[in-house]
C-alpha cells in the first residue's frame, strides 16, 4: 500500500471518528437541554446554548473535510457514498443541536413544572437518545436489521408528540406555558426525525440503497 493511499484511508477513518464525536456532543447537549426544563438555575440552559455554537463549528469543519476529500482524492463509488452520507449525518446532527438550543431557550422563558407534560417531554427525549444509542451500536456491527428498527421507532416519539399537543391539561392553567411546552415537544419530535434520517443515511452507506425504496420491495 502506498503512502498516499495510507494517508487517504487515514483521512476517511478520521472523518468517521469526527462524525461520532459530533454525535456524542449533540447527545449530551440534548440530555442537558431536557434537564434544563425543570432546573431552577437558568445558567444550565445558557450552557446548552453556548455548546450549540461549538456543534455548529464542528459541523462546518466536517463539511470542509468532506469537500477537501472529494476535490483532492477523486474517491471511488463506495468512498464517495460514505462521504455523502457523512455530510447528511453531520447536517442532521447540527439540526439536532439547534433543537437542543431551542429547548434551552424555552427554559429561559418559562419553567415547566407540570408533571404530566414534563414526564412526556422527557420520555420523548429518552426515546430519541435510545434510538441514537442503538444506531451507534448498529453502525459499529453493520446490523442492518437494527438500523431499520431504529428508523421505525420514530413513530413512538410522534405518538407522544400528538399526545402532548392534544392535551388540554396544561392549557386550562396557563396558555403561555402550554404553548412553550408544545414548542418543546415539537423540537423533540424533530430530534426523533433527525435520528431517523441519520439511520437512513447509515443504511444507504452500508447497502447502497435508499431505505424507502428497499422497504417497499
C-alpha positions as CSV (number, residue, x, y, z in Angstrom):
1,X,0.0,0.0,0.0
2,X,1.4,3.4,-1.0
3,X,1.9,6.2,1.5
4,X,-0.7,8.3,-0.4
5,X,-3.3,5.5,0.0
6,X,-2.5,5.1,3.7
7,X,-2.9,8.8,4.2
8,X,-6.2,8.8,2.3
9,X,-7.6,5.8,4.3
10,X,-6.5,7.6,7.5
11,X,-8.5,10.7,6.5
12,X,-11.6,8.5,5.9
13,X,-11.1,7.0,9.3
14,X,-10.8,10.4,10.9
15,X,-14.0,11.5,9.1
16,X,-15.9,8.7,10.7
17,X,-14.4,9.5,14.1
18,X,-15.4,13.2,13.7
19,X,-19.0,12.2,13.0
20,X,-19.0,10.0,16.1
21,X,-17.6,12.9,18.2
22,X,-20.2,15.3,16.8
23,X,-22.9,12.8,17.6
24,X,-21.6,12.5,21.2
25,X,-21.6,16.2,21.7
26,X,-25.2,16.5,20.4
27,X,-26.3,13.6,22.5
28,X,-25.1,15.2,25.8
29,X,-26.5,18.6,24.8
30,X,-29.9,17.2,24.2
31,X,-29.8,15.4,27.6
32,X,-28.8,18.7,29.3
33,X,-31.5,20.6,27.5
34,X,-34.1,18.2,28.9
35,X,-32.7,18.6,32.4
36,X,-32.7,22.4,32.0
37,X,-36.5,22.4,31.5
38,X,-37.1,21.8,35.2
39,X,-33.9,23.3,36.6
40,X,-34.2,26.4,38.9
41,X,-30.9,27.8,37.6
42,X,-31.2,29.3,34.1
43,X,-27.4,29.1,33.7
44,X,-27.8,25.4,32.9
45,X,-29.9,26.4,29.8
46,X,-27.4,29.1,28.9
47,X,-24.6,26.5,28.8
48,X,-26.6,24.4,26.4
49,X,-27.0,27.3,24.1
50,X,-23.2,28.0,24.3
51,X,-22.4,24.4,23.5
52,X,-24.5,24.6,20.3
53,X,-22.0,27.1,18.9
54,X,-19.3,24.5,19.2
55,X,-21.6,22.0,17.5
56,X,-22.1,24.4,14.6
57,X,-18.4,25.0,14.2
58,X,-17.7,21.2,14.3
59,X,-20.3,20.6,11.6
60,X,-18.6,23.2,9.4
61,X,-15.2,21.6,9.9
62,X,-16.6,18.2,8.8
63,X,-18.2,19.8,5.7
64,X,-14.8,21.3,4.8
65,X,-13.1,18.0,5.3
66,X,-15.5,16.2,3.0
67,X,-15.2,18.8,0.3
68,X,-11.4,18.6,0.5
69,X,-11.5,14.8,0.2
70,X,-13.9,14.9,-2.8
71,X,-11.9,17.5,-4.7
72,X,-8.4,16.2,-4.0
73,X,-8.8,12.4,-3.8
74,X,-11.5,11.7,-6.5
75,X,-12.9,8.9,-4.4
76,X,-14.3,5.6,-5.8
77,X,-18.1,5.0,-5.6
78,X,-18.0,3.3,-2.1
79,X,-15.9,6.0,-0.6
80,X,-18.0,8.7,-2.2
81,X,-21.2,7.2,-0.8
82,X,-19.6,7.3,2.7
83,X,-18.7,10.9,2.2
84,X,-22.1,12.0,1.0
85,X,-23.7,10.0,3.9
86,X,-21.3,11.8,6.3
87,X,-22.4,15.2,5.0
88,X,-26.1,14.3,5.6
89,X,-25.4,12.9,9.0
90,X,-23.4,15.9,10.1
91,X,-26.2,18.2,8.9
92,X,-28.8,16.2,10.9
93,X,-26.6,16.3,14.0
94,X,-26.2,20.1,13.6
95,X,-30.0,20.5,13.4
96,X,-30.5,18.3,16.5
97,X,-28.1,20.7,18.2
98,X,-30.3,23.5,17.2
99,X,-33.3,21.7,18.6
100,X,-31.5,21.3,21.9
101,X,-30.7,25.0,21.9
102,X,-34.3,25.8,21.2
103,X,-35.4,23.8,24.2
104,X,-32.9,25.7,26.3
105,X,-34.3,29.0,25.0
106,X,-37.7,27.8,26.1
107,X,-36.4,27.3,29.6
108,X,-35.1,30.9,29.6
109,X,-38.7,32.0,29.0
110,X,-40.6,29.6,31.3
111,X,-40.0,26.7,33.8
112,X,-42.2,23.7,33.0
113,X,-43.4,22.3,36.3
114,X,-46.4,20.3,35.3
115,X,-45.6,16.7,36.0
116,X,-47.9,15.2,33.3
117,X,-46.3,17.2,30.5
118,X,-42.8,17.2,31.8
119,X,-42.7,13.4,32.1
120,X,-43.9,13.1,28.5
121,X,-41.3,15.6,27.2
122,X,-38.5,13.8,29.0
123,X,-39.8,10.4,27.7
124,X,-39.7,11.8,24.1
125,X,-36.1,12.8,24.7
126,X,-35.2,9.5,26.2
127,X,-36.7,7.5,23.3
128,X,-34.7,9.6,20.9
129,X,-31.5,9.1,22.9
130,X,-32.1,5.3,23.0
131,X,-32.6,5.4,19.2
132,X,-29.2,7.1,18.9
133,X,-27.5,4.7,21.2
134,X,-28.9,1.7,19.3
135,X,-28.0,3.3,16.0
136,X,-24.4,3.7,17.2
137,X,-24.2,0.0,18.1
138,X,-25.9,-1.0,14.8
139,X,-23.3,1.1,12.8
140,X,-20.4,-0.5,14.6
141,X,-21.6,-4.0,13.9
142,X,-23.2,-3.3,10.5
143,X,-26.5,-4.6,11.9
144,X,-29.0,-3.7,9.1
145,X,-32.0,-5.1,10.9
146,X,-31.4,-2.9,14.0
147,X,-30.8,0.1,11.7
148,X,-34.3,-0.5,10.1
149,X,-35.8,-0.9,13.6
150,X,-34.4,2.4,14.7
151,X,-36.0,4.2,11.7
152,X,-39.4,2.7,12.5
153,X,-39.2,3.6,16.2
154,X,-39.5,7.3,15.4
155,X,-43.3,6.7,15.3
156,X,-43.3,6.2,19.1
157,X,-41.9,9.8,19.5
158,X,-44.5,11.1,17.0
159,X,-47.3,9.5,19.1
160,X,-46.1,11.2,22.3
161,X,-45.9,14.5,20.4
162,X,-49.5,14.2,19.4
163,X,-50.5,13.3,22.9
164,X,-48.9,16.5,24.3
165,X,-50.3,18.7,21.6
166,X,-53.8,17.4,22.1
167,X,-53.9,17.6,25.8
168,X,-55.8,20.5,27.5
169,X,-54.5,19.6,30.9
170,X,-52.0,22.5,31.0
171,X,-53.8,24.9,28.6
172,X,-56.5,25.5,31.2
173,X,-54.0,26.6,33.7
174,X,-51.6,28.7,31.7
175,X,-51.9,29.1,27.9
176,X,-48.4,30.6,27.6
177,X,-46.7,27.8,29.4
178,X,-48.8,25.3,27.4
179,X,-47.6,26.9,24.2
180,X,-44.0,26.7,25.3
181,X,-44.5,23.0,26.3
182,X,-45.9,22.3,22.9
183,X,-43.0,24.0,21.3
184,X,-40.6,21.9,23.3
185,X,-42.4,18.8,22.2
186,X,-42.2,19.9,18.6
187,X,-38.4,20.3,18.9
188,X,-38.2,16.8,20.4
189,X,-40.3,15.4,17.7
190,X,-37.8,16.9,15.2
191,X,-35.0,15.3,17.1
192,X,-36.6,11.9,16.5
193,X,-37.0,12.7,12.8
194,X,-33.3,13.6,12.6
195,X,-32.2,10.4,14.3
196,X,-34.4,8.5,11.8
197,X,-32.8,10.5,8.9
198,X,-29.3,9.6,10.2
199,X,-30.3,5.9,10.4
200,X,-31.4,6.1,6.8
201,X,-28.1,7.6,5.8
202,X,-26.2,4.8,7.6
203,X,-28.5,2.3,5.9
204,X,-27.6,3.9,2.5
205,X,-23.9,3.8,3.3
206,X,-23.9,0.1,4.1
207,X,-26.4,-1.1,1.4
208,X,-26.1,1.4,-1.4
209,X,-29.9,1.6,-1.4
210,X,-32.3,4.2,-0.1
211,X,-34.4,2.9,2.8
212,X,-37.8,3.9,1.4
213,X,-37.0,2.2,-1.9
214,X,-35.8,-1.0,-0.5
215,X,-38.6,-1.2,2.2
216,X,-41.3,-1.2,-0.5
217,X,-39.8,-4.2,-2.4
